[in-house]
């Protein structure tokens, strides 16, 4: 059903190949010895790949070239600063000398990675045609997303609101779908009308038709749980779960280490603030409420991506549209850095 995994794997190995190519270009262009530089450069490559993963370059929808450009820029700038700090101030024994070699490597890899990503996204391999049958709020949210966003893996062909058609009409819509490995049919299996045609659906499976459940597909595409699944009992179940001491220790250690790794990215904040000031002179940070440990409400800072500070309250797009700066910081996840 999900053809995003092969594409993610292709993106990963493509990055590895071009990072390796950048390394060899630096080695031969600067007349360096391979043995003494392979270890420190390998650490830099691991840092770039890890940073790419964290910032979302291997996500299912990470095929927007313009968004990826800023993501790759952030990763390269952050890992470069971090590498300089590590190699020259803390681990001088494995330094890359001189600094020009490191700067040259990051510059070449930045150009090559962006070029290869651009070519890859231009051809958009393995796109899957999607036919959606459902109703309700989750169905409408999914359709709106697929219609208004440039999803690189799923192409919405038709969508059918089950409440607006009779059983015979629904069967007719199903029969008009071409049996092809590129086609994916998304259905609301709990809907009474789908239950009435389940025999037909089972028969079509043997003909090569691929089905998936609406809520499962919703979570895959939207990266969140459908609202229809969340009720008082859902919160009761998950809030009462307590973490073990070992889990909390490793989580805290990871959080602190991750914060130190991302510390160099603070240089981005003044730049974002400058562009915000030029646009609307609004404040840089907003604070939103979240449910924390044992149900406690906590405040988290984020970079403002909309015209006004909504304090986490849902407004319509017309009431509080995404700002020009927000169109950059939101897709690239810069708004999550604080």
Steps between C-alpha positions, in 0.01 A plus 500: 500500500763755608745580223671773700748259661686416175523872422631577848762226459598641159537848653715363783741306278512785251612737776764249617638466145529875444645563845761236423564662161549837673754339731703358211489830312652676803762227547623509139464874441696583815757218470407356839579156637195277506595307815537800730177669388250218455412479871427870570319542169293189578388668824398807302303285253324317784413840650354621169291185451376508859418869470317435172291232668417720799396797290276285279691452175402133497134562580228382265428852370860623488500550125432872476831628361463854635422374850785249482744776402447677831504172693829397341641848566405476868649152536828590329540826694422336835720193446782717365503721810470196725782321314730800532433513874554128544806453276690815595414561864407166656646223282810660350660157448250419223486848350454570131783737420485766373147629547482565126466125441196479723343812350567370148341164582182658637477742206542227236260261677243780535505561123498131406224401746277786384565418133424131540189569710373743237540244220344228715192705594457623142427148373292398808525120473247253637205736538189319618150587377251524787124441496333597828159375620378633833313772684528720805754746635807278455401430140457871427832591665680234298346611170580864571862410573541289186339769283689800637843351574757375252536151640780327313382145561122510469297643216128543575299372202145489636331530839150378584290610797316180591210693650418657165478182287284189491652151522472438123672830426783414740548162328509677165775731625702200616461319167626801305836490683769342284674201659860620522782472753520880499142531627411503868138499625440656841172398667321565828451137606262596783247668276174302458502535121850351478381211718221435252742452210770309689448191283583702190808646670630154597454378143690799359801429722572185297500714184790706631318797656686655797297634793589682818293629790412870510628566853827316437557694178406825676766442766762412237435812294413755767750376761239519775224289651152565354288711734218246477717252692572736789248516783501512882595131527793546262647770725427291809696210353808696394529755781516234769795323339813554708853480363770287663800657674741367237283641220489844664879494552578416138236741373642784710852418387392496137310830539801678649741356242263593217471856634879535503521374142239751385644787702677656198163546329426794729666718233184445292274686746632854435470440124138383534424796730642742242271368224203501739571863586505588131165325448280591799719604797341224708669303777731209423385240752154377599411264785257213463348268760572127488418206722819394678594234753210364712258729317668824609452795263832647382589794278732445203661776290474501122593744228187680380396377156166681468402865482384510862581320821221242519628353831430154365133569427378372164395780265389478142759573233321823409493626859868435568688415178854370486747787462765523227765406755273219622494350151871433548541423870203264524583253216867502602407450870705800606197604709559192718863583584430694825 
